[in-house]
Amino acid sequence: MTVHNIYIFDKQGSLLFYQEWNRLKNSGMTREEEAKLMYGMLFSLKSFVNKISPLDTKEGFLYYKTSKYTLHYLETPSGLKFVLNTDNHSQGVRDLLHQIYKEIFVEYVVKNPLCSLNEPIQSELFKTKLDAYIKQSSVYLTKSM
């Protein structure tokens, strides 16, 4: 199992944070272009899922899977969007995203008076805690192992 990268978007679709771990292929775009493409795809998928769903689902779009990776999605009640890309064998990623939100984002961004919720996350403490949290999770494993 391996974690490739994480995106955190605000309610309006601005990229607040990006970090990668075991990403083997570069998209060939700038980070800003890639983030806009990612957010646009999420917006479209979420809309598509909500429109064609036979049931009125509370959660809606949660993930999609390709032959190479799985994209996991969590949207908070306040509209924050957490996107974690992993390999296809990773399990328990939904819980991991919830924990990242509760234990890392809320603790080191929301409760930090030096962080603005509408601006990119610059907190080194947040970055360090997130990196450690991902690396200690059962989902994280490097390709070389």
N, C-alpha and C positions, 0 to 999 in steps of 0.2 A: 504494500500500500504506500502511496505517496501523495503529498500535497504539492500542487504546482504553484498556485498563487491565490491572493485574496484581493478583492475590490470592496471598498465601502463607499457607497453613494449617499448623498443627502436626498431629501424629499424632491428637490428640483432636478436631480440627476447630475449634480456636480460631483466629481471624484474627490472624496475627502481623504482617501488613503489607498495605497497600493503597495503590496510587498510580494515578492516571489521567493520560492525556496528551490524546488526541483523542476524548474521549467527548462525544458531542453530545446525548444524551438522558439525563435524570436518571430514576432508577427511582421516585422519589416515596417511598422508604423511608429509614429511617436506615441508616447504614453497617452497624451491627450486625445489623439485620433482613435486609439484603441479603446479608451474609456468611453468615448462618445458612441463608438460602434457597439460596445458591450451594453451600454445603457439602452440604446435604441433597440437592440435585439431583445433585451429583457422586457422593455415596454411592450413590444409587439407580441412576444410570447405570452406575457401575462394577460394582455387583452384578448388574444386568441383563445387561451384556455378558459377565461371567464365567459366568453361568448358561446363556445361550443359545449361547455360542460352540461351534462344532463341533470346534474344536481346543483343546488346552490351551495357551493363549497365555501367553507370558512377560510381555508388555507390557500386555495387556488394553486398557482404554479409553485412547485417545490424544487424540482430538479429536471435536468434532461441528461441523456446519456448518448454518447457517440461511440464509435468503435475504438477510440483512443483515450477518451477522458469523460468524466462526469462533472457537470456544473451543478452545484448545490446553491439554493437561493433561500434567503430569509429576509422578510420584510417586517420591520417592527411597527407597532401601532403609530409611532410618530413619523413613519415614512422612510426611515433609514433602510438601506438595502445592503445586505451582506452577501457577497458572491465568493464561493470557495470552489476552486477547480482542483479535482483530485483524479487519481487513476480510477478505473472501473471497479476495482476490488475493495475500495474503502467503504467501511460500514460505520454507522453511528455518527455520520457527519452532521445531520440535522441537530442532534444534541450538542455536538461540538460548536456549531454556529450559535446556538442559544447560550452556551457557556461563554463564548467569546464576547457576545453582547453583554451578558450580565456581569461577568467577572473581570473582564478586561476593559471593554469600551465604557461601560457605566462608571467603573471605579477610577479609570485613569484619564478619561476625557470629560464625561458629563460632570463628575464631581471635582474636576480640576478647574479652579477659577481662572487659570491662565489660558485655557482652551476655549475657543469660540466654536459653537456647534455648527456654524455655517461656513467655516473655513477649513482648508486642508489641515489635517492633523500633523503638527510639528513636534509633539511631545516625544522626547527620546525614551522616557519611562514607558509610555504606551507601546512604542515600537519594541523595546526590550522585553516587556512582559508578554506581548503577543507572540514574539518570536520564540520565547521560552515555552509558552503554553502550547503552541503548535508542535514544537519539537518534542515535547514530552507526551503528546497525545498518541493514541494507538493508530491514528491515521497516518502519522508522519513516518516516513522511512525513505532513505535516499536510494536512488537507483543503483548505486554502486554496491549496496549491501546484498 
